[in-house]
Amino acid sequence: MGLSMDGWSAKTTQKYMGVLLSWITPDLQMRTAAVAHYKDTDSSGEEIWETVDGYVRKWGIGDVLQGITTDNARPIRLASRR
């Protein structure tokens, strides 16, 4: 299972974060689900990781999570290194 996350700003300057999960089913079909979308502030890497880690724990996927894909924004890069 893989996790992808990306942050962006709307024209109104409101900031958002999206989280996707991707996995392959036993019959080798790829699946992706948008699992979280929340309004963000100017979060630090630590704050972003705390939020994402909370989702990972809530969903119970820590043992099957194989990687994280992010964009190149500094706070998200820092969060994904945790």
N, C-alpha and C positions, 0 to 999 in steps of 0.2 A: 504494500500500500504506500502511496506517495501523497504528500501534502504540498499544495501550492498556495502561496499567499501573495497578495499584491495590495498596495495602498494607492489611492489616487485622490485628487481634489476635484470637486465639482466647480462649475463656473461661479458658484456662490462662495467659493473658498472653503466650503465644508469638506472635511476629510473623511474618507471611508477606508475600510479594510475588508477584503474578501478572502475567504478560505475555501479551497476546493480539495476534495479527496479523490484520488484515482486508484483503481485496482483492477485486477484481472480475475474474472470468475473462474470456477473450476472447469467450465467448458471453453476457456480461453477467449472470452468476450471482454473487451475493455469497457469499464464503467467509470463515470466521473459524476460527482455530485457537488453542487454548491452547498456547503454545510454551515457557513456562517457569513454574516455580513453585518458589520456594525459601524456606527459613526465613531470616528477616531478624533483625537486631538493631536497635538504635536508630541506624540508618544516617543519615548526613548526606546532603544532596543530592548532594554530590560522590561519595560511595560508591555511592549508588544509580545515578548516571549511569555510573560506571565499570563496574558490573555489566551494565546494560542495553546500554551501548556495546559491551561484550565480546560479548554475544549478537548485536547487529547486525553486527559484524565477522565473527563465526563463521558466521553465516547468509549473509553477502555481500549484504545488502539495503540498504546505505547509499545506493546510487544510485537506488533506487526508493521509498524511504521518503518519504512526502509529509507526514506529521504525526504528532503524539503527543497522545493524549487521556489525561488524568489526573483524579484527584479533587482536592480542594482542600487536601490535606495539604501543609504547608509544604515538607518535604524533597522530596516528589515534584514539586511545582511548581518548585523550584529545579533539580532534576535535569533536568526537561523543557526548561528554558531553555537548556541547554548545547547 
